[in-house]
Amino acid sequence: MKNISNSTLVFLNEIKTNNNREWFAENKFRYEAARSEFVEFVEHMINQISKFDPPIEQVNAKKAVFRIYRDTRFSKDKSPYKINIGAHLNAFANKLHDRAGYYIHIEPGNCFLAGGAYMPPGPWIKAIRKEIDFDAAPLKKIINSASFKKYFGSIEGEQLKTSPRDYPKDHPEIDLLRYKSYLAVHHLTDEQVLVKDFDKHCLKVFKALKPFDDFLNKALD
């Protein structure tokens, strides 16, 4: 099993300043090598994560890894390629933002591991808030645990400026209810990504993430 190599980071760093089809065509073999390496890494992570989250075993590594080609139809930035390589591991989601899972993002200077609910669709965000309104204690226990604080610090995500619909401004859990996304993000240095036991570090982070993901997914069950 290969971890992430420096050649992958070098390629991603160079595509930032050479984000055009001509350069990519000349260097496509480097991208294919980086992708192949990353798919192998993701396959290994699926195997290891499934030991504490069995349904993850169903995930197809190649399908979990995102395409490098950007959808520029509705973007002012017409750069054709992403400057990162990433994968989202989730056994039950039909779409990317349907369920909380495990996300790996490799980008020079901006590498991270993450999970949670990113801009969840209306029914899901309503269900999460309903769960918090009913009993916030389980979520508070998770985000105040030593392991969550060690790897994630606190919840990240955009928040409403006012209270969400159907909840008073003086609700005792208003700070939790105002989130539009419920994210746990573990930031990494490039050096951390390149160490030979990077996979073991990922597993520690994702084990700490699982209770948070479980709480968010439970709201849909």
C-alpha positions in Angstrom: 0.0 0.0 0.0 1.3 3.4 -1.0 0.8 6.5 1.0 0.7 9.9 -0.7 4.0 10.7 -2.4 5.7 14.1 -2.9 5.3 13.7 -6.7 1.5 14.0 -6.2 1.9 17.2 -4.3 4.3 18.6 -6.9 1.9 17.8 -9.7 -1.0 19.5 -7.8 1.2 22.5 -7.0 2.2 22.9 -10.7 -1.4 22.7 -12.0 -2.2 25.8 -10.0 -0.1 27.9 -12.3 -0.5 25.8 -15.4 -4.3 25.3 -15.4 -4.9 24.9 -19.1 -5.6 22.0 -21.4 -2.3 22.2 -23.3 -0.2 21.7 -20.2 -2.5 19.1 -18.8 -2.4 17.1 -22.0 1.4 17.1 -21.9 1.4 16.0 -18.2 -1.6 13.7 -18.2 0.6 10.7 -17.4 1.6 12.5 -14.1 -2.1 13.0 -13.2 -2.9 9.4 -14.0 0.0 8.3 -11.7 -1.2 10.6 -8.9 -4.8 9.4 -9.3 -3.8 5.7 -9.3 -1.7 6.3 -6.2 -4.6 8.1 -4.5 -7.2 5.4 -5.5 -4.9 2.8 -3.9 -4.7 4.9 -0.8 -8.5 5.3 -0.7 -8.9 1.5 -1.1 -6.7 0.9 1.9 -8.6 3.5 3.9 -11.9 1.8 3.0 -10.6 -1.5 4.2 -9.4 0.0 7.5 -12.4 2.3 8.2 -14.7 -0.6 7.6 -13.3 -2.3 10.7 -15.1 0.3 12.9 -17.7 1.4 10.4 -18.6 -1.9 8.5 -20.9 -0.4 5.8 -17.9 1.6 4.4 -16.7 -1.7 2.9 -19.4 -1.2 0.2 -17.7 2.0 -1.1 -16.0 1.8 -4.5 -12.7 3.6 -4.3 -12.6 4.7 -7.9 -16.1 6.1 -7.7 -15.4 7.8 -4.4 -12.5 9.8 -5.9 -13.6 13.0 -7.5 -12.9 13.9 -11.1 -10.2 16.5 -11.7 -12.3 18.2 -14.3 -14.2 21.3 -13.1 -17.8 22.1 -14.0 -17.3 25.7 -15.2 -20.8 26.2 -16.6 -22.0 28.5 -13.8 -18.6 29.8 -12.6 -16.7 32.9 -13.4 -13.5 30.9 -12.9 -13.1 29.0 -16.2 -10.0 27.1 -15.1 -10.7 23.6 -16.4 -9.0 21.6 -13.6 -9.3 21.3 -9.9 -6.1 22.0 -7.9 -6.8 19.2 -5.5 -7.5 15.5 -5.4 -10.2 14.3 -3.0 -12.5 11.5 -2.1 -15.7 11.2 0.0 -16.4 7.8 1.6 -20.1 7.2 2.3 -22.0 3.9 2.0 -25.5 5.3 1.9 -25.5 8.7 0.1 -27.1 8.9 -3.3 -25.6 12.4 -3.8 -22.5 14.0 -2.3 -24.2 16.0 0.4 -26.9 13.5 1.3 -25.2 11.9 4.3 -22.2 12.5 6.5 -19.1 10.5 5.7 -15.3 10.7 5.5 -13.6 13.2 3.3 -10.0 13.3 2.3 -8.7 16.5 0.6 -5.1 16.7 -0.8 -4.0 20.1 -1.9 -0.6 21.7 -1.3 -1.0 24.2 1.5 -4.6 23.2 2.1 -4.8 19.5 3.0 -7.4 18.3 5.4 -9.6 15.5 6.6 -13.3 16.2 7.2 -16.8 15.0 7.7 -20.3 16.2 8.7 -23.1 17.9 6.8 -21.9 20.4 4.2 -24.8 22.6 3.1 -27.3 19.8 3.7 -30.6 19.9 1.8 -33.7 21.3 3.5 -35.1 18.1 4.9 -31.8 17.1 6.4 -31.0 20.4 8.0 -34.5 20.6 9.5 -34.0 17.0 10.9 -30.7 18.0 12.5 -32.2 21.1 14.1 -35.2 19.1 15.3 -32.8 16.5 16.9 -30.9 19.4 18.6 -34.1 21.0 19.8 -35.4 17.7 21.2 -32.1 16.9 23.1 -28.8 18.7 22.4 -26.9 16.7 25.1 -25.7 13.9 22.8 -24.2 16.4 20.3 -22.7 18.4 23.1 -21.1 15.3 24.5 -19.6 14.5 21.2 -18.2 17.9 20.4 -16.9 18.4 23.9 -15.1 15.0 24.0 -11.3 15.0 24.3 -10.9 13.2 20.9 -13.2 15.6 19.0 -11.4 18.6 20.5 -8.0 17.1 19.8 -8.5 16.6 16.1 -11.2 19.2 15.2 -11.3 21.8 17.9 -14.9 22.8 17.3 -17.7 22.6 14.7 -17.1 24.6 11.6 -19.6 25.9 9.1 -21.5 29.0 7.9 -24.1 30.2 10.3 -27.4 32.1 10.0 -27.3 35.7 11.2 -30.6 35.3 13.0 -32.5 32.3 14.4 -33.7 29.6 12.0 -37.4 29.6 11.1 -39.6 28.1 13.9 -37.0 28.6 16.6 -37.0 31.7 19.0 -33.9 33.9 19.2 -33.6 33.0 22.9 -33.6 29.3 22.4 -31.2 27.7 24.8 -29.4 25.9 22.0 -29.5 28.8 19.5 -25.7 28.7 18.9 -26.0 25.1 17.6 -29.3 25.7 15.7 -27.9 28.6 13.7 -25.4 26.4 11.7 -26.2 26.0 8.0 -23.4 23.4 7.8 -22.2 21.1 10.5 -18.6 20.3 9.8 -15.6 18.7 11.5 -12.3 19.7 9.8 -8.8 18.4 10.7 -6.3 20.6 8.9 -3.0 19.0 7.8 0.4 20.3 6.8 2.0 18.9 3.6 4.6 17.3 5.8 2.0 15.3 7.7 0.5 14.0 4.5 3.9 12.7 3.3 4.9 10.7 6.4 4.9 6.9 5.9 2.2 6.3 8.5 -0.2 8.9 7.2 -2.9 6.3 6.9 -2.7 5.5 10.6 -3.1 9.2 11.4 -6.2 9.3 9.1 -7.7 6.4 10.9 -7.3 8.1 14.3 -9.0 11.2 13.0 -11.9 9.3 11.3 -12.5 7.2 14.5 -12.9 10.5 16.4 -15.2 11.8 13.6 -17.6 8.8 13.5 -19.8 9.8 16.5 -20.3 13.2 15.0 -21.3 11.7 11.6 -23.5 9.2 13.4 -25.4 11.9 15.2 -26.0 13.9 11.9 -27.1 10.8 10.0 -29.3 9.6 12.8 -31.5 12.6 12.3 -32.5 11.1 8.9 -33.2 7.7 10.2 
